[in-house]
Amino acid sequence: MHYLEAAFIAYTFGLIWNYYLSLIWIFESRRGRAAELSMVIAIAVGGVLLTELLLWAFVANAGMDPIPAKIIVLWIVLIWNFGMRKAYVFH
């Protein structure tokens, strides 16, 4: 399997798993499932875009090593994704 296909599949499964865990452990739904899932996907796409932008900024512009940059970006985007889901999707 090509690495880009594998990354897409892994990301999709991670998104689905995170959504499921959010439903059973963390949040209660405010909306219908279709609207909720659409918002989660939109937030996930925003998270991917934010990840790419921040990695580019840290590595290409600031000269950071990619591994520490990824660790920093991971935490920033994790907090952003959680906050967006908490504020706009679940309560």
NULOVEX-158137 format. One record per residue: residue number from 1; x, y, z of N, C-alpha, C, O in turn. Coordinates in steps of 0.1 Angstrom, whole numbers, plus 5000, padded with zeros to 4 digits. Example, Ala and Ser with C-alpha at 12.3 -4.5 7.8 and 13.67 -1.06 7.14 Angstrom:
2
atom n = 1	nX = 5132	nY = 4943	nZ = 5078	caX = 5123	caY = 4955	caZ = 5078	cX = 5132	cY = 4967	cZ = 5078	oX = 5142	oY = 4967	oZ = 5085
atom n = 2	nX = 5128	nY = 4978	nZ = 5071	caX = 5137	caY = 4989	caZ = 5071	cX = 5129	cY = 5000	cZ = 5079	oX = 5134	oY = 5011	oZ = 5080
***
This chain:
91
atom n = 1	nX = 5009	nY = 4988	nZ = 5000	caX = 5000	caY = 5000	caZ = 5000	cX = 5009	cY = 5012	cZ = 5000	oX = 5019	oY = 5013	oZ = 5007
atom n = 2	nX = 5005	nY = 5022	nZ = 4992	caX = 5013	caY = 5035	caZ = 4992	cX = 5011	cY = 5042	cZ = 5005	oX = 5001	oY = 5042	oZ = 5011
atom n = 3	nX = 5022	nY = 5049	nZ = 5009	caX = 5022	caY = 5055	caZ = 5022	cX = 5011	cY = 5066	cZ = 5023	oX = 5006	oY = 5068	oZ = 5034
atom n = 4	nX = 5008	nY = 5073	nZ = 5013	caX = 4997	caY = 5083	caZ = 5013	cX = 4983	cY = 5077	cZ = 5016	oX = 4975	oY = 5082	oZ = 5023
atom n = 5	nX = 4981	nY = 5066	nZ = 5009	caX = 4968	caY = 5058	caZ = 5011	cX = 4968	cY = 5053	cZ = 5026	oX = 4957	oY = 5055	oZ = 5032
atom n = 6	nX = 4979	nY = 5048	nZ = 5031	caX = 4979	caY = 5043	caZ = 5044	cX = 4977	cY = 5054	cZ = 5054	oX = 4970	oY = 5053	oZ = 5064
atom n = 7	nX = 4983	nY = 5066	nZ = 5052	caX = 4981	caY = 5078	caZ = 5061	cX = 4966	cY = 5082	cZ = 5061	oX = 4961	oY = 5085	oZ = 5071
atom n = 8	nX = 4960	nY = 5082	nZ = 5049	caX = 4946	caY = 5086	caZ = 5048	cX = 4937	cY = 5076	cZ = 5056	oX = 4928	oY = 5080	oZ = 5064
atom n = 9	nX = 4939	nY = 5064	nZ = 5054	caX = 4931	caY = 5053	caZ = 5061	cX = 4933	cY = 5054	cZ = 5076	oX = 4924	oY = 5054	oZ = 5084
atom n = 10	nX = 4946	nY = 5056	nZ = 5080	caX = 4949	caY = 5057	caZ = 5095	cX = 4942	cY = 5069	cZ = 5101	oX = 4937	oY = 5068	oZ = 5112
atom n = 11	nX = 4943	nY = 5080	nZ = 5094	caX = 4937	caY = 5093	caZ = 5099	cX = 4921	cY = 5091	cZ = 5100	oX = 4915	oY = 5095	oZ = 5110
atom n = 12	nX = 4915	nY = 5085	nZ = 5090	caX = 4901	caY = 5082	caZ = 5090	cX = 4897	cY = 5073	cZ = 5102	oX = 4887	oY = 5077	oZ = 5109
atom n = 13	nX = 4904	nY = 5063	nZ = 5104	caX = 4901	caY = 5054	caZ = 5115	cX = 4903	cY = 5061	cZ = 5128	oX = 4895	oY = 5060	oZ = 5138
atom n = 14	nX = 4914	nY = 5069	nZ = 5129	caX = 4916	caY = 5077	caZ = 5141	cX = 4905	cY = 5087	cZ = 5144	oX = 4901	oY = 5089	oZ = 5155
atom n = 15	nX = 4900	nY = 5094	nZ = 5134	caX = 4889	caY = 5103	caZ = 5135	cX = 4876	cY = 5096	cZ = 5140	oX = 4869	oY = 5100	oZ = 5149
atom n = 16	nX = 4873	nY = 5084	nZ = 5134	caX = 4861	caY = 5077	caZ = 5138	cX = 4863	cY = 5072	cZ = 5152	oX = 4853	oY = 5073	oZ = 5160
atom n = 17	nX = 4874	nY = 5067	nZ = 5156	caX = 4876	caY = 5062	caZ = 5170	cX = 4875	cY = 5073	cZ = 5180	oX = 4869	oY = 5072	oZ = 5190
atom n = 18	nX = 4881	nY = 5085	nZ = 5177	caX = 4880	caY = 5096	caZ = 5185	cX = 4866	cY = 5101	cZ = 5187	oX = 4862	oY = 5104	oZ = 5198
atom n = 19	nX = 4858	nY = 5101	nZ = 5176	caX = 4844	caY = 5105	caZ = 5177	cX = 4836	cY = 5096	cZ = 5186	oX = 4829	oY = 5100	oZ = 5194
atom n = 20	nX = 4839	nY = 5083	nZ = 5184	caX = 4832	caY = 5073	caZ = 5192	cX = 4835	cY = 5075	cZ = 5207	oX = 4826	oY = 5074	oZ = 5215
atom n = 21	nX = 4848	nY = 5076	nZ = 5210	caX = 4852	caY = 5078	caZ = 5224	cX = 4846	cY = 5091	cZ = 5230	oX = 4843	oY = 5091	oZ = 5242
atom n = 22	nX = 4846	nY = 5101	nZ = 5222	caX = 4840	caY = 5114	caZ = 5226	cX = 4825	cY = 5112	cZ = 5230	oX = 4821	oY = 5118	oZ = 5240
atom n = 23	nX = 4818	nY = 5104	nZ = 5222	caX = 4804	caY = 5101	caZ = 5225	cX = 4802	cY = 5094	cZ = 5238	oX = 4793	oY = 5097	oZ = 5246
atom n = 24	nX = 4810	nY = 5083	nZ = 5240	caX = 4807	caY = 5075	caZ = 5252	cX = 4814	cY = 5079	cZ = 5265	oX = 4809	oY = 5076	oZ = 5275
atom n = 25	nX = 4825	nY = 5087	nZ = 5264	caX = 4832	caY = 5090	caZ = 5276	cX = 4832	cY = 5105	cZ = 5280	oX = 4833	oY = 5108	oZ = 5292
atom n = 26	nX = 4831	nY = 5114	nZ = 5270	caX = 4833	caY = 5128	caZ = 5273	cX = 4821	cY = 5137	cZ = 5272	oX = 4817	oY = 5144	oZ = 5282
atom n = 27	nX = 4814	nY = 5136	nZ = 5261	caX = 4804	caY = 5146	caZ = 5258	cX = 4790	cY = 5140	cZ = 5256	oX = 4789	oY = 5128	oZ = 5254
atom n = 28	nX = 4780	nY = 5149	nZ = 5257	caX = 4767	caY = 5146	caZ = 5253	cX = 4764	cY = 5154	cZ = 5241	oX = 4769	oY = 5165	oZ = 5238
atom n = 29	nX = 4755	nY = 5148	nZ = 5232	caX = 4752	caY = 5154	caZ = 5219	cX = 4742	cY = 5165	cZ = 5221	oX = 4733	oY = 5164	oZ = 5229
atom n = 30	nX = 4744	nY = 5176	nZ = 5213	caX = 4734	caY = 5187	caZ = 5212	cX = 4726	cY = 5186	cZ = 5200	oX = 4715	oY = 5192	oZ = 5200
atom n = 31	nX = 4730	nY = 5179	nZ = 5190	caX = 4724	caY = 5180	caZ = 5177	cX = 4722	cY = 5165	cZ = 5172	oX = 4725	oY = 5156	oZ = 5179
atom n = 32	nX = 4716	nY = 5164	nZ = 5160	caX = 4714	caY = 5151	caZ = 5154	cX = 4728	cY = 5146	cZ = 5150	oX = 4737	oY = 5154	oZ = 5148
atom n = 33	nX = 4729	nY = 5133	nZ = 5148	caX = 4742	caY = 5127	caZ = 5145	cX = 4748	cY = 5131	cZ = 5132	oX = 4760	oY = 5133	oZ = 5131
atom n = 34	nX = 4740	nY = 5134	nZ = 5122	caX = 4745	caY = 5138	caZ = 5109	cX = 4752	cY = 5152	cZ = 5110	oX = 4763	oY = 5154	oZ = 5105
atom n = 35	nX = 4745	nY = 5161	nZ = 5116	caX = 4750	caY = 5174	caZ = 5118	cX = 4763	cY = 5174	cZ = 5127	oX = 4773	oY = 5181	oZ = 5124
atom n = 36	nX = 4762	nY = 5166	nZ = 5137	caX = 4774	caY = 5165	caZ = 5146	cX = 4786	cY = 5159	cZ = 5139	oX = 4797	oY = 5164	oZ = 5141
atom n = 37	nX = 4784	nY = 5148	nZ = 5131	caX = 4795	caY = 5142	caZ = 5124	cX = 4801	cY = 5152	cZ = 5114	oX = 4813	oY = 5152	oZ = 5112
atom n = 38	nX = 4792	nY = 5159	nZ = 5107	caX = 4797	caY = 5169	caZ = 5097	cX = 4806	cY = 5180	cZ = 5104	oX = 4816	oY = 5184	oZ = 5099
atom n = 39	nX = 4802	nY = 5184	nZ = 5116	caX = 4810	caY = 5194	caZ = 5123	cX = 4823	cY = 5188	cZ = 5128	oX = 4833	oY = 5195	oZ = 5127
atom n = 40	nX = 4823	nY = 5176	nZ = 5132	caX = 4835	caY = 5169	caZ = 5137	cX = 4845	cY = 5168	cZ = 5125	oX = 4857	oY = 5170	oZ = 5126
atom n = 41	nX = 4840	nY = 5164	nZ = 5113	caX = 4848	caY = 5163	caZ = 5101	cX = 4854	cY = 5177	cZ = 5097	oX = 4865	oY = 5178	oZ = 5094
atom n = 42	nX = 4845	nY = 5187	nZ = 5098	caX = 4850	caY = 5200	caZ = 5094	cX = 4861	cY = 5205	cZ = 5104	oX = 4871	oY = 5211	oZ = 5100
atom n = 43	nX = 4860	nY = 5202	nZ = 5117	caX = 4870	caY = 5205	caZ = 5127	cX = 4883	cY = 5197	cZ = 5124	oX = 4894	oY = 5203	oZ = 5125
atom n = 44	nX = 4881	nY = 5185	nZ = 5120	caX = 4893	caY = 5176	caZ = 5118	cX = 4900	cY = 5181	cZ = 5105	oX = 4913	oY = 5181	oZ = 5105
atom n = 45	nX = 4893	nY = 5186	nZ = 5095	caX = 4900	caY = 5192	caZ = 5083	cX = 4907	cY = 5204	cZ = 5087	oX = 4918	oY = 5207	oZ = 5083
atom n = 46	nX = 4901	nY = 5212	nZ = 5096	caX = 4908	caY = 5224	caZ = 5101	cX = 4920	cY = 5221	cZ = 5109	oX = 4930	oY = 5227	oZ = 5108
atom n = 47	nX = 4919	nY = 5210	nZ = 5117	caX = 4931	caY = 5205	caZ = 5124	cX = 4942	cY = 5201	cZ = 5115	oX = 4954	oY = 5203	oZ = 5118
atom n = 48	nX = 4939	nY = 5194	nZ = 5104	caX = 4949	caY = 5189	caZ = 5095	cX = 4956	cY = 5202	cZ = 5088	oX = 4968	oY = 5202	oZ = 5087
atom n = 49	nX = 4948	nY = 5211	nZ = 5084	caX = 4953	caY = 5223	caZ = 5078	cX = 4962	cY = 5231	cZ = 5088	oX = 4973	oY = 5236	oZ = 5084
atom n = 50	nX = 4958	nY = 5232	nZ = 5100	caX = 4965	caY = 5239	caZ = 5111	cX = 4979	cY = 5231	cZ = 5113	oX = 4989	oY = 5238	oZ = 5115
atom n = 51	nX = 4978	nY = 5218	nZ = 5113	caX = 4990	caY = 5210	caZ = 5115	cX = 5000	cY = 5213	cZ = 5104	oX = 5012	oY = 5216	oZ = 5107
atom n = 52	nX = 4996	nY = 5213	nZ = 5092	caX = 5005	caY = 5215	caZ = 5080	cX = 5011	cY = 5229	cZ = 5081	oX = 5022	oY = 5231	oZ = 5078
atom n = 53	nX = 5002	nY = 5239	nZ = 5084	caX = 5007	caY = 5253	caZ = 5084	cX = 5017	cY = 5255	cZ = 5095	oX = 5028	oY = 5261	oZ = 5093
atom n = 54	nX = 5014	nY = 5250	nZ = 5107	caX = 5024	caY = 5251	caZ = 5118	cX = 5037	cY = 5244	cZ = 5116	oX = 5048	oY = 5249	oZ = 5119
atom n = 55	nX = 5036	nY = 5231	nZ = 5111	caX = 5048	caY = 5224	caZ = 5107	cX = 5057	cY = 5231	cZ = 5097	oX = 5069	oY = 5233	oZ = 5099
atom n = 56	nX = 5050	nY = 5236	nZ = 5087	caX = 5058	caY = 5244	caZ = 5077	cX = 5064	cY = 5256	cZ = 5084	oX = 5076	oY = 5259	oZ = 5081
atom n = 57	nX = 5057	nY = 5263	nZ = 5092	caX = 5062	caY = 5275	caZ = 5099	cX = 5074	cY = 5272	cZ = 5108	oX = 5084	oY = 5279	oZ = 5108
atom n = 58	nX = 5073	nY = 5261	nZ = 5115	caX = 5084	caY = 5257	caZ = 5125	cX = 5096	cY = 5252	cZ = 5118	oX = 5107	oY = 5255	oZ = 5121
atom n = 59	nX = 5094	nY = 5243	nZ = 5108	caX = 5105	caY = 5237	caZ = 5101	cX = 5111	cY = 5246	cZ = 5090	oX = 5123	oY = 5248	oZ = 5090
atom n = 60	nX = 5103	nY = 5250	nZ = 5081	caX = 5108	caY = 5258	caZ = 5069	cX = 5112	cY = 5272	cZ = 5073	oX = 5122	oY = 5277	oZ = 5068
atom n = 61	nX = 5105	nY = 5278	nZ = 5082	caX = 5107	caY = 5292	caZ = 5085	cX = 5116	cY = 5294	cZ = 5098	oX = 5125	oY = 5302	oZ = 5098
atom n = 62	nX = 5113	nY = 5286	nZ = 5108	caX = 5121	caY = 5288	caZ = 5120	cX = 5133	cY = 5278	cZ = 5121	oX = 5141	oY = 5280	oZ = 5130
atom n = 63	nX = 5134	nY = 5269	nZ = 5112	caX = 5146	caY = 5260	caZ = 5112	cX = 5146	cY = 5249	cZ = 5122	oX = 5157	oY = 5244	oZ = 5125
atom n = 64	nX = 5134	nY = 5246	nZ = 5128	caX = 5134	caY = 5236	caZ = 5138	cX = 5135	cY = 5222	cZ = 5131	oX = 5132	oY = 5220	oZ = 5120
atom n = 65	nX = 5140	nY = 5213	nZ = 5139	caX = 5140	caY = 5199	caZ = 5135	cX = 5126	cY = 5194	cZ = 5134	oX = 5117	oY = 5198	oZ = 5142
atom n = 66	nX = 5122	nY = 5185	nZ = 5124	caX = 5109	caY = 5181	caZ = 5122	cX = 5102	cY = 5174	cZ = 5134	oX = 5090	oY = 5175	oZ = 5137
atom n = 67	nX = 5110	nY = 5166	nZ = 5141	caX = 5105	caY = 5158	caZ = 5152	cX = 5100	cY = 5167	cZ = 5164	oX = 5088	oY = 5165	oZ = 5168
atom n = 68	nX = 5108	nY = 5175	nZ = 5169	caX = 5103	caY = 5184	caZ = 5180	cX = 5092	cY = 5193	cZ = 5175	oX = 5083	oY = 5196	oZ = 5183
atom n = 69	nX = 5093	nY = 5198	nZ = 5162	caX = 5082	caY = 5206	caZ = 5157	cX = 5069	cY = 5198	cZ = 5157	oX = 5059	oY = 5204	oZ = 5161
atom n = 70	nX = 5069	nY = 5186	nZ = 5153	caX = 5057	caY = 5178	caZ = 5153	cX = 5052	cY = 5176	cZ = 5167	oX = 5039	oY = 5176	oZ = 5168
atom n = 71	nX = 5060	nY = 5174	nZ = 5176	caX = 5055	caY = 5172	caZ = 5190	cX = 5048	cY = 5185	cZ = 5195	oX = 5038	oY = 5184	oZ = 5201
atom n = 72	nX = 5054	nY = 5196	nZ = 5192	caX = 5048	caY = 5209	caZ = 5196	cX = 5035	cY = 5211	cZ = 5189	oX = 5025	oY = 5215	oZ = 5195
atom n = 73	nX = 5035	nY = 5209	nZ = 5176	caX = 5023	caY = 5210	caZ = 5168	cX = 5012	cY = 5201	cZ = 5173	oX = 5000	oY = 5204	oZ = 5173
atom n = 74	nX = 5016	nY = 5189	nZ = 5176	caX = 5006	caY = 5179	caZ = 5180	cX = 4998	cY = 5184	cZ = 5192	oX = 4986	oY = 5183	oZ = 5192
atom n = 75	nX = 5005	nY = 5190	nZ = 5202	caX = 4998	caY = 5195	caZ = 5214	cX = 4989	cY = 5207	cZ = 5211	oX = 4978	oY = 5208	oZ = 5216
atom n = 76	nX = 4994	nY = 5216	nZ = 5202	caX = 4986	caY = 5228	caZ = 5199	cX = 4974	cY = 5223	cZ = 5192	oX = 4963	oY = 5228	oZ = 5195
atom n = 77	nX = 4975	nY = 5215	nZ = 5182	caX = 4963	caY = 5210	caZ = 5174	cX = 4954	cY = 5202	cZ = 5183	oX = 4941	oY = 5202	oZ = 5181
atom n = 78	nX = 4959	nY = 5194	nZ = 5192	caX = 4951	caY = 5186	caZ = 5201	cX = 4942	cY = 5195	cZ = 5209	oX = 4930	oY = 5192	oZ = 5211
atom n = 79	nX = 4948	nY = 5205	nZ = 5215	caX = 4940	caY = 5215	caZ = 5223	cX = 4930	cY = 5222	cZ = 5215	oX = 4918	oY = 5224	oZ = 5219
atom n = 80	nX = 4934	nY = 5226	nZ = 5203	caX = 4925	caY = 5233	caZ = 5194	cX = 4913	cY = 5224	cZ = 5190	oX = 4901	oY = 5228	oZ = 5191
atom n = 81	nX = 4916	nY = 5211	nZ = 5186	caX = 4905	caY = 5202	caZ = 5182	cX = 4895	cY = 5200	cZ = 5194	oX = 4883	oY = 5200	oZ = 5192
atom n = 82	nX = 4901	nY = 5197	nZ = 5206	caX = 4893	caY = 5195	caZ = 5217	cX = 4884	cY = 5207	cZ = 5220	oX = 4872	oY = 5206	oZ = 5223
atom n = 83	nX = 4890	nY = 5219	nZ = 5220	caX = 4882	caY = 5231	caZ = 5223	cX = 4871	cY = 5234	cZ = 5213	oX = 4860	oY = 5237	oZ = 5217
atom n = 84	nX = 4874	nY = 5232	nZ = 5200	caX = 4864	caY = 5234	caZ = 5190	cX = 4853	cY = 5224	cZ = 5191	oX = 4841	oY = 5228	oZ = 5190
atom n = 85	nX = 4856	nY = 5211	nZ = 5194	caX = 4845	caY = 5201	caZ = 5196	cX = 4837	cY = 5204	cZ = 5208	oX = 4825	oY = 5203	oZ = 5208
atom n = 86	nX = 4844	nY = 5208	nZ = 5219	caX = 4837	caY = 5211	caZ = 5231	cX = 4827	cY = 5223	cZ = 5229	oX = 4816	oY = 5223	oZ = 5234
atom n = 87	nX = 4832	nY = 5234	nZ = 5223	caX = 4824	caY = 5246	caZ = 5221	cX = 4813	cY = 5245	cZ = 5211	oX = 4803	oY = 5250	oZ = 5213
atom n = 88	nX = 4816	nY = 5238	nZ = 5200	caX = 4806	caY = 5238	caZ = 5188	cX = 4799	cY = 5225	cZ = 5186	oX = 4789	oY = 5226	oZ = 5179
atom n = 89	nX = 4804	nY = 5214	nZ = 5190	caX = 4797	caY = 5201	caZ = 5187	cX = 4790	cY = 5195	cZ = 5199	oX = 4779	oY = 5191	oZ = 5198
atom n = 90	nX = 4798	nY = 5194	nZ = 5210	caX = 4792	caY = 5187	caZ = 5222	cX = 4792	cY = 5197	cZ = 5233	oX = 4797	oY = 5209	oZ = 5232
atom n = 91	nX = 4786	nY = 5193	nZ = 5244	caX = 4786	caY = 5202	caZ = 5256	cX = 4788	cY = 5193	cZ = 5268	oX = 4789	oY = 5199	oZ = 5279
***
